[in-house]
């Protein structure tokens, strides 16, 4: 981990939706230590500020890929960068998805909205090592068809099993409509031999975890990626505290057996 930001240059800018872009970054000099799926970087928009953003692809140890939604001053500045622009990057930070715990098991990768971004490196990892895992299921929910990320990748993900649902269909939409938990009835998995990876809005993760537990998946085999206001990313400032956890250090990925009692306390 590098405490001071290193300079990275934007080598590719892709518009994913009306408010979300994917940036591919290349180091100008020294590169950061390689990231693992589920970890995040602190991205610094020069002259504006810094925010945490998970890696959304790990093609090699040289480039970094981040998918950013424009929701504030820093994220809007990052989304406005084009090829040749510069970003300060610190990292890697946080706990990754526990892929070792998933070896030999069926997998459920369940995303809500931009929560698909931190899960995409995990899907890449599993597809590259198919014999190490059981059946892979990728389930994604989105507000509308226009908000769905990585639409061109779903055909390849669908070779194991992939499904998409939206909250509000648009004209011409012929796919599924409803919350992402409705897709569980179509997934192919044995609950006692399944590990689930879940990322999305907090209410969606709670509902999904409860549905999985109801079907027989153990809470300690459900991994969720939690989000709080991260400032320092080193566990010193306390802004990302969730009960006994500092999520920049002890998260963002935690087991639902640990997260459940914390997420049910309104004050946290």
Secondary structure, DSSP 8 states (H G I E B T S, - for coil): -EEEEEEEEEEEEEE-SSSEEEEEEEESSS------TT-EEEEEETTTEEEEEEEEE-SSSSEEEEEEE--SHHHHHHHT--TT-EEEEEEEESB----GGGTTSEEEEEEEGGGHHHHHHHHHHHHHTGGGSS-EEEEEEESSGGG-S-GGGHHHHTTT-EEEEESS--TT--SEES-GGGGGGT----GGGEEEEEES-HHHHHHHHHHHHHHT--GGGEEEE-----SSSSSSS-TTEETTEEHHHH-BEEEHHHHHHHHT-TT-
